[in-house]
Amino acid sequence: MSATVDPSAYPLRAFDVEVRRIKDVGPHFRRITFAGGVLDRFGVPGPTRDLRIKLLIPAAGQPQALLGEPDGRLYQGWYQDWLKTEQPERGFIRSYTVAAIRATAQGREIDVDFVIHRVAEGHGAPASEWAAAAAVGTRAVIIGPEASAITTSTRLSETGIRWEPQGAGQVLLAGDETAVPAISSILKTLPADIGGHAFLEVPDPADFRTISTGSAVRVTWLARQPTGSARGALLDSAIRRSVPKSGTSGVPGRDTYAWVAAEAATVQILRRYLVNEVGLDPKRSEFRGYWSQGKAGSGINGTPVGQEPQVRRR
Ligand SMILES: Cc1cc2nc3c(=O)[nH]c(=O)nc-3n(C[C@H](O)[C@H](O)[C@H](O)COP(=O)(O)OP(=O)(O)OC[C@H]3O[C@@H](n4cnc5c(N)ncnc54)[C@H](O)[C@@H]3O)c2cc1C
């Protein structure tokens, strides 16, 4: 299917891996550690930041599907080809973040922190179900960057990294539980001369975790329980309190880069405030719906939240 394409020019590959460890980290997060010899080929130049990978999930009763060439090489257009496969053979693809990557005596490992979505009545959440049922030794296919296929002309976004602060000295990060792995990884890599504020909204105070950062970014955790706050409401009010509207003093200027990822409706509300009322430059910002309440999947890379009025899907 990829005979006319030079696969060496394509930065992503399918990696055949297995679950090495499982640990619940907080009431709503399950950390799954993937391992496999092929992961020695996985990587990006520099830290992973908000590096996205994709998990290929077989439909119930189906074997684990493979993608691309028998050795896992992919090519421009693999996703469109995958979409042409009928269900149930096709299975599902969902996006996740590399929470950590490390070398061990037994080979490379990747941690992914899965939020287990409550399955709505009659509707599955295949990735959450997969993570809830996974056991040590369960095989999986993940799609991510192949270090040797990344060249100087590869754009960062083609590898799965969206964090591009463009030299900003101040950053504003905001996310719900699905963005905790990305925000944690970003903060770990920021140098001492970067300031700003990170807001993380999670279901429960027991989901709070210590994030190590050498930067001057202040981290604020918000929990919907025990008060039963509506999803996104705490993020919205915390940001309104902390980031003043245009026309008042202390408004973030051109030195600020904003990165926001959460449930799509929350991101739409935050974008509306930060771009329309505060005046942040959308070209120096990343607004991404990581998932959509009540809708299966979130698009191949999440939902880029753009101009009003609607949340675009792709
Ligand atoms: C770049 C990126 C990085 C991400 N990183 C992470 C990460 O590190 N960790 C993490 O946990 N998440 C992450 N996410 C979010 C994750 O991809 C989504 O939460 C994903 O949709 C989960 O898949 P799922 O199969 O469990 O649920 P989905 O099938 O996508 O369903 C989502 C929700 O909608 C409900 N639902 C589904 N279909 C229907 C329907 N027809 N009617 C009513 N309700 C329905 C489900 O019950 C569930 O609550 C990331 C997303 C992106 C884009």
PDBQT file of the ligand as one rigid body, heavy atoms in Angstrom, charges set to zero:
ROOT
HETATM    1  C1  LIG A 401      -2.433  15.183  21.745  1.00  0.00    +0.000 C 
HETATM    2  C2  LIG A 401      -3.269  14.476  22.816  1.00  0.00    +0.000 A 
HETATM    3  C3  LIG A 401      -2.660  13.965  23.947  1.00  0.00    +0.000 A 
HETATM    4  C4  LIG A 401      -3.419  13.319  24.927  1.00  0.00    +0.000 A 
HETATM    5  N1  LIG A 401      -2.802  12.811  26.041  1.00  0.00    +0.000 NA
HETATM    6  C5  LIG A 401      -3.529  12.122  26.953  1.00  0.00    +0.000 A 
HETATM    7  C6  LIG A 401      -2.900  11.500  28.080  1.00  0.00    +0.000 A 
HETATM    8  O1  LIG A 401      -1.675  11.507  28.241  1.00  0.00    +0.000 OA
HETATM    9  N2  LIG A 401      -3.710  10.847  28.974  1.00  0.00    +0.000 N 
HETATM   10  C7  LIG A 401      -5.073  10.759  28.813  1.00  0.00    +0.000 A 
HETATM   11  O2  LIG A 401      -5.756  10.155  29.636  1.00  0.00    +0.000 OA
HETATM   12  N3  LIG A 401      -5.674  11.327  27.747  1.00  0.00    +0.000 NA
HETATM   13  C8  LIG A 401      -4.948  11.985  26.814  1.00  0.00    +0.000 A 
HETATM   14  N4  LIG A 401      -5.570  12.526  25.729  1.00  0.00    +0.000 N 
HETATM   15  C9  LIG A 401      -7.036  12.425  25.634  1.00  0.00    +0.000 C 
HETATM   16  C10 LIG A 401      -7.524  11.070  25.064  1.00  0.00    +0.000 C 
HETATM   17  O3  LIG A 401      -7.052  10.906  23.732  1.00  0.00    +0.000 OA
HETATM   18  C11 LIG A 401      -9.048  11.090  25.040  1.00  0.00    +0.000 C 
HETATM   19  O4  LIG A 401      -9.531  11.229  26.340  1.00  0.00    +0.000 OA
HETATM   20  C12 LIG A 401      -9.636   9.882  24.355  1.00  0.00    +0.000 C 
HETATM   21  O5  LIG A 401     -10.809  10.288  23.709  1.00  0.00    +0.000 OA
HETATM   22  C13 LIG A 401      -9.953   8.744  25.297  1.00  0.00    +0.000 C 
HETATM   23  O6  LIG A 401     -10.455   7.686  24.520  1.00  0.00    +0.000 OA
HETATM   24  P1  LIG A 401     -11.528   6.674  25.048  1.00  0.00    +0.000 P 
HETATM   25  O7  LIG A 401     -11.595   5.600  24.000  1.00  0.00    +0.000 OA
HETATM   26  O8  LIG A 401     -11.248   6.271  26.448  1.00  0.00    +0.000 OA
HETATM   27  O9  LIG A 401     -12.872   7.514  25.105  1.00  0.00    +0.000 OA
HETATM   28  P2  LIG A 401     -13.764   8.020  23.853  1.00  0.00    +0.000 P 
HETATM   29  O10 LIG A 401     -14.314   6.862  23.053  1.00  0.00    +0.000 OA
HETATM   30  O11 LIG A 401     -12.998   8.992  23.088  1.00  0.00    +0.000 OA
HETATM   31  O12 LIG A 401     -14.987   8.693  24.604  1.00  0.00    +0.000 OA
HETATM   32  C14 LIG A 401     -14.816   9.925  25.301  1.00  0.00    +0.000 C 
HETATM   33  C15 LIG A 401     -15.985  10.119  26.269  1.00  0.00    +0.000 C 
HETATM   34  O13 LIG A 401     -17.221  10.232  25.580  1.00  0.00    +0.000 OA
HETATM   35  C16 LIG A 401     -18.136   9.186  25.944  1.00  0.00    +0.000 C 
HETATM   36  N5  LIG A 401     -18.810   8.731  24.700  1.00  0.00    +0.000 N 
HETATM   37  C17 LIG A 401     -18.210   8.121  23.655  1.00  0.00    +0.000 A 
HETATM   38  N6  LIG A 401     -19.128   7.921  22.659  1.00  0.00    +0.000 NA
HETATM   39  C18 LIG A 401     -20.293   8.441  23.098  1.00  0.00    +0.000 A 
HETATM   40  C19 LIG A 401     -21.576   8.572  22.529  1.00  0.00    +0.000 A 
HETATM   41  N7  LIG A 401     -21.855   8.118  21.297  1.00  0.00    +0.000 N 
HETATM   42  N8  LIG A 401     -22.534   9.202  23.258  1.00  0.00    +0.000 NA
HETATM   43  C20 LIG A 401     -22.284   9.629  24.518  1.00  0.00    +0.000 A 
HETATM   44  N9  LIG A 401     -21.081   9.518  25.110  1.00  0.00    +0.000 NA
HETATM   45  C21 LIG A 401     -20.096   8.949  24.404  1.00  0.00    +0.000 A 
HETATM   46  C22 LIG A 401     -17.295   8.114  26.580  1.00  0.00    +0.000 C 
HETATM   47  O14 LIG A 401     -18.033   7.331  27.500  1.00  0.00    +0.000 OA
HETATM   48  C23 LIG A 401     -16.211   8.941  27.223  1.00  0.00    +0.000 C 
HETATM   49  O15 LIG A 401     -16.643   9.495  28.444  1.00  0.00    +0.000 OA
HETATM   50  C24 LIG A 401      -4.833  13.169  24.747  1.00  0.00    +0.000 A 
HETATM   51  C25 LIG A 401      -5.430  13.670  23.588  1.00  0.00    +0.000 A 
HETATM   52  C26 LIG A 401      -4.658  14.313  22.633  1.00  0.00    +0.000 A 
HETATM   53  C27 LIG A 401      -5.335  14.858  21.393  1.00  0.00    +0.000 C 
ENDROOT
TORSDOF 0
